[in-house]
Amino acid sequence: MDKASIGGVVLAITGIVAGLLIEGGNLGQILQPTAALIVFGGTLGAVMLQFPLTTVFAAFRSLGHIFTAPRKQEGHIIKLLISFANKARRQGVVSLDADLQTIHDPFLKQTLMLAVDGTEPAELRKIMRVSLDSIAEDEERLPAVFESAGGFSPTIGILGAVLGLIQVMHHLDDMQEVGRGIAVAFVATIYGVGIANLFFLPFAGKMRLRIRERHRRREMMLEGVISILEGLNPRMLEIKLAGFVDDLGVEKQERAA
């Protein structure tokens, strides 16, 4: 599990609830089903109006990746590419055809398949760049869903507060009821601002970090396969690929020192 994501959610909620209790409030004051229905329903409806339903579902399905620590695959991929480079130097690039079935990553498999089929390095780069850009464009839609939700929810929260105040106006003859109604009305604003800044926008930010990591990994795969096609020395290839991964680069510098 991603300790930063889980810890951040727990710390944010705990801090807000603790502050409320210290000020003499209670949870019942902010647990208003009507306000929650207005904010969550209105926000979801606005998001569904802006994005296709498949994109919205995909965005919410990807929430699991936010709370799961990503596995560091770069080291394994570099070792795999170096082994391919050594084999290609001894037996030729065509010999890598036997290794295609052992590759699980679709992008690496497609790239290596084109290399084995005799695609020129420049043409290979051009073809896979189109694929890379297409994948990136599809992935960028997912955090955009939460960014939009983070923009809609505060405004819908204000809308909920105004609707509550309209109801309060019908009880101006009872000031005690007016005070209670105003407090309830502003709960919608709390919901709107809260879910935007504690959940939707942070979700989008963490999701973009995950996307950048995957994009950089694919860039590394593409450069590795092209370098193999160009006959780059395996040791030089290792140094080149290590530049895509900061921690591996530091370790190599320490070993060299």
HELIX and SHEET records of a PDB file:
HELIX    1   1 LYS A    3  ILE A   22  1                                  20    
HELIX    2   2 LEU A   27  GLN A   29  5                                   3    
HELIX    3   3 PRO A   33  GLN A   50  1                                  18    
HELIX    4   4 LEU A   53  ARG A   61  1                                   9    
HELIX    5   5 LEU A   63  ILE A   66  1                                   4    
HELIX    6   6 GLU A   74  GLN A   91  1                                  18    
HELIX    7   7 VAL A   93  THR A  102  5                                  10    
HELIX    8   8 PRO A  106  VAL A  116  1                                  11    
HELIX    9   9 PRO A  121  VAL A  168  1                                  48    
HELIX   10  10 MET A  169  HIS A  171  5                                   3    
HELIX   11  11 MET A  175  ALA A  185  1                                  11    
HELIX   12  12 VAL A  187  ILE A  195  1                                   9    
HELIX   13  13 ALA A  196  PHE A  200  3                                   5    
HELIX   14  14 LEU A  201  LEU A  229  1                                  29    
HELIX   15  15 PRO A  234  ALA A  242  1                                   9    
HELIX   16  16 ASP A  246  ALA A  256  1                                  11    
END                                                                             
